[in-house]
Amino acid sequence: MLFADDIVLADETKDGVNRKLELWRNTLESKGFKLSRTKTEYMHCEFRNTRHRNDGVVKLGEVEVPKVNHFRYL
């Protein structure tokens, strides 16, 4: 989901989020843009009837992305 300069990436696993985040970063950088590492964060959502493990970390390159409990999306 996109709005102005904000984006939400969603996936069922952290590995999936990592892949999408790297693809997004590479695409932006190939066009001369940069993804803000200081403004990037992730939120884990637990849904009923899911059996996905919550291990691993979300990274942007080699930098771990901070986990938050909520965020505002305009």
TORPA-4810 file (N, C-alpha, C, O; in nm, 3 decimals):
<nodes>
NODE_1_0.085_-0.116_0.000_0.000_0.000_0.000_0.091_0.123_0.000_0.184_0.133_0.080_M
NODE_2_0.064_0.216_-0.088_0.144_0.338_-0.100_0.060_0.462_-0.069_-0.058_0.469_-0.101_L
NODE_3_0.124_0.558_-0.004_0.063_0.689_0.016_0.176_0.790_0.024_0.259_0.784_0.114_F
NODE_4_0.179_0.883_-0.070_0.283_0.986_-0.074_0.420_0.920_-0.068_0.460_0.850_-0.161_A
NODE_5_0.493_0.940_0.041_0.625_0.878_0.052_0.627_0.765_0.155_0.733_0.729_0.206_D
NODE_6_0.510_0.710_0.187_0.500_0.598_0.281_0.459_0.471_0.207_0.386_0.477_0.107_D
NODE_7_0.506_0.358_0.255_0.468_0.230_0.197_0.452_0.128_0.308_0.523_0.132_0.409_I
NODE_8_0.359_0.037_0.290_0.343_-0.077_0.380_0.372_-0.203_0.300_0.312_-0.225_0.195_V
NODE_9_0.463_-0.285_0.350_0.492_-0.415_0.291_0.436_-0.520_0.385_0.460_-0.515_0.505_L
NODE_10_0.363_-0.615_0.332_0.303_-0.720_0.416_0.339_-0.856_0.360_0.346_-0.876_0.239_A
NODE_11_0.363_-0.950_0.451_0.391_-1.088_0.413_0.360_-1.177_0.532_0.346_-1.129_0.644_D
NODE_12_0.351_-1.306_0.507_0.321_-1.401_0.614_0.444_-1.436_0.697_0.430_-1.489_0.807_E
NODE_13_0.564_-1.408_0.646_0.686_-1.442_0.719_0.783_-1.324_0.719_0.773_-1.234_0.636_T
NODE_14_0.876_-1.327_0.814_0.980_-1.223_0.817_1.073_-1.237_0.698_1.121_-1.137_0.645_K
NODE_15_1.100_-1.361_0.654_1.182_-1.380_0.534_1.117_-1.314_0.414_1.184_-1.251_0.332_D
NODE_16_0.985_-1.328_0.403_0.913_-1.265_0.293_0.921_-1.114_0.300_0.939_-1.048_0.198_G
NODE_17_0.908_-1.059_0.419_0.921_-0.913_0.437_1.062_-0.869_0.400_1.080_-0.767_0.334_V
NODE_18_1.162_-0.946_0.443_1.301_-0.913_0.409_1.322_-0.911_0.258_1.387_-0.820_0.206_N
NODE_19_1.268_-1.010_0.187_1.283_-1.014_0.041_1.216_-0.892_-0.023_1.274_-0.829_-0.112_R
NODE_20_1.095_-0.860_0.021_1.024_-0.745_-0.036_1.094_-0.614_-0.004_1.101_-0.524_-0.088_K
NODE_21_1.147_-0.603_0.117_1.217_-0.481_0.157_1.342_-0.461_0.072_1.370_-0.349_0.030_L
NODE_22_1.418_-0.567_0.048_1.538_-0.558_-0.036_1.502_-0.524_-0.180_1.571_-0.444_-0.244_E
NODE_23_1.396_-0.585_-0.232_1.351_-0.555_-0.368_1.311_-0.408_-0.379_1.346_-0.341_-0.476_L
NODE_24_1.238_-0.359_-0.280_1.196_-0.219_-0.279_1.317_-0.127_-0.271_1.323_-0.027_-0.344_W
NODE_25_1.411_-0.158_-0.184_1.533_-0.077_-0.170_1.611_-0.074_-0.301_1.653_0.032_-0.346_R
NODE_26_1.632_-0.191_-0.361_1.707_-0.198_-0.487_1.637_-0.120_-0.599_1.703_-0.052_-0.677_N
NODE_27_1.506_-0.130_-0.605_1.430_-0.058_-0.708_1.443_0.092_-0.689_1.468_0.165_-0.785_T
NODE_28_1.426_0.139_-0.565_1.440_0.283_-0.538_1.580_0.333_-0.573_1.595_0.437_-0.638_L
NODE_29_1.682_0.259_-0.528_1.820_0.303_-0.550_1.856_0.301_-0.698_1.936_0.383_-0.742_E
NODE_30_1.797_0.210_-0.776_1.825_0.207_-0.920_1.768_0.329_-0.991_1.810_0.363_-1.102_S
NODE_31_1.672_0.396_-0.928_1.610_0.517_-0.984_1.666_0.644_-0.921_1.619_0.754_-0.950_K
NODE_32_1.767_0.630_-0.834_1.830_0.746_-0.772_1.768_0.790_-0.641_1.803_0.895_-0.588_G
NODE_33_1.677_0.710_-0.586_1.614_0.741_-0.458_1.679_0.660_-0.347_1.753_0.566_-0.373_F
NODE_34_1.651_0.698_-0.223_1.702_0.623_-0.108_1.588_0.590_-0.014_1.496_0.669_0.005_K
NODE_35_1.597_0.473_0.045_1.503_0.431_0.148_1.559_0.479_0.282_1.675_0.451_0.313_L
NODE_36_1.480_0.548_0.360_1.527_0.601_0.488_1.539_0.489_0.590_1.439_0.433_0.635_S
NODE_37_1.662_0.458_0.626_1.685_0.353_0.726_1.639_0.397_0.865_1.600_0.313_0.946_R
NODE_38_1.644_0.526_0.893_1.604_0.574_1.026_1.453_0.579_1.042_1.404_0.580_1.155_T
NODE_39_1.378_0.583_0.933_1.232_0.587_0.942_1.167_0.452_0.916_1.045_0.439_0.926_K
NODE_40_1.247_0.351_0.884_1.192_0.219_0.853_1.171_0.141_0.982_1.259_0.135_1.067_T
NODE_41_1.053_0.081_0.995_1.019_0.001_1.113_0.924_-0.109_1.071_0.864_-0.104_0.963_E
NODE_42_0.910_-0.210_1.158_0.815_-0.316_1.125_0.729_-0.349_1.246_0.767_-0.325_1.361_Y
NODE_43_0.612_-0.404_1.217_0.519_-0.444_1.321_0.473_-0.586_1.291_0.430_-0.616_1.180_M
NODE_44_0.484_-0.674_1.389_0.437_-0.812_1.375_0.291_-0.818_1.415_0.252_-0.771_1.522_H
NODE_45_0.209_-0.876_1.329_0.066_-0.892_1.357_0.036_-1.040_1.374_0.067_-1.121_1.286_C
NODE_46_-0.022_-1.075_1.483_-0.060_-1.214_1.512_-0.207_-1.232_1.481_-0.293_-1.164_1.538_E
NODE_47_-0.236_-1.322_1.389_-0.374_-1.350_1.352_-0.414_-1.489_1.399_-0.330_-1.578_1.409_F
NODE_48_-0.540_-1.506_1.427_-0.588_-1.638_1.469_-0.567_-1.738_1.358_-0.565_-1.704_1.240_R
NODE_49_-0.550_-1.863_1.399_-0.537_-1.975_1.306_-0.414_-1.967_1.217_-0.412_-2.027_1.110_N
NODE_50_-0.312_-1.895_1.259_-0.187_-1.895_1.183_-0.086_-1.977_1.260_-0.088_-1.981_1.383_T
NODE_51_0.001_-2.040_1.188_0.101_-2.125_1.251_0.242_-2.081_1.213_0.335_-2.162_1.215_R
NODE_52_0.258_-1.954_1.180_0.389_-1.905_1.140_0.472_-1.874_1.263_0.423_-1.821_1.362_H
NODE_53_0.599_-1.909_1.254_0.690_-1.881_1.365_0.731_-1.734_1.361_0.731_-1.670_1.256_R
NODE_54_0.765_-1.684_1.477_0.801_-1.543_1.491_0.950_-1.527_1.514_0.992_-1.436_1.585_N
NODE_55_1.033_-1.615_1.452_1.177_-1.598_1.472_1.237_-1.515_1.362_1.170_-1.477_1.265_D
NODE_56_1.363_-1.487_1.379_1.434_-1.409_1.280_1.416_-1.260_1.304_1.344_-1.217_1.394_G
NODE_57_1.483_-1.186_1.220_1.477_-1.040_1.230_1.446_-0.983_1.093_1.464_-1.049_0.991_V
NODE_58_1.399_-0.862_1.091_1.380_-0.789_0.966_1.501_-0.699_0.950_1.537_-0.625_1.043_V
NODE_59_1.564_-0.703_0.833_1.684_-0.625_0.809_1.672_-0.545_0.682_1.606_-0.584_0.586_K
NODE_60_1.738_-0.432_0.682_1.753_-0.349_0.564_1.903_-0.347_0.536_1.978_-0.274_0.600_L
NODE_61_1.945_-0.427_0.440_2.088_-0.449_0.420_2.139_-0.528_0.538_2.091_-0.638_0.565_G
NODE_62_2.237_-0.475_0.608_2.292_-0.541_0.727_2.239_-0.481_0.857_2.279_-0.524_0.965_E
NODE_63_2.150_-0.384_0.846_2.098_-0.313_0.964_1.964_-0.371_1.005_1.873_-0.383_0.923_V
NODE_64_1.952_-0.407_1.134_1.826_-0.460_1.185_1.721_-0.349_1.194_1.749_-0.240_1.244_E
NODE_65_1.602_-0.378_1.144_1.491_-0.282_1.145_1.422_-0.291_1.281_1.390_-0.401_1.325_V
NODE_66_1.397_-0.177_1.347_1.332_-0.182_1.478_1.186_-0.228_1.470_1.113_-0.193_1.378_P
NODE_67_1.147_-0.307_1.570_1.010_-0.355_1.581_0.931_-0.256_1.666_0.980_-0.208_1.768_K
NODE_68_0.807_-0.227_1.622_0.719_-0.137_1.697_0.587_-0.208_1.726_0.554_-0.307_1.661_V
NODE_69_0.513_-0.157_1.823_0.383_-0.215_1.858_0.268_-0.148_1.784_0.159_-0.204_1.774_N
NODE_70_0.292_-0.028_1.732_0.191_0.044_1.653_0.261_0.149_1.569_0.373_0.190_1.599_H
NODE_71_0.194_0.191_1.464_0.243_0.304_1.386_0.127_0.373_1.318_0.020_0.315_1.300_F
NODE_72_0.148_0.497_1.282_0.045_0.576_1.216_0.075_0.576_1.067_0.185_0.610_1.024_R
NODE_73_-0.024_0.538_0.990_-0.011_0.538_0.844_-0.119_0.630_0.789_-0.238_0.605_0.807_Y
NODE_74_-0.077_0.737_0.722_-0.173_0.836_0.673_-0.248_0.788_0.552_-0.332_0.860_0.498_L
</nodes>
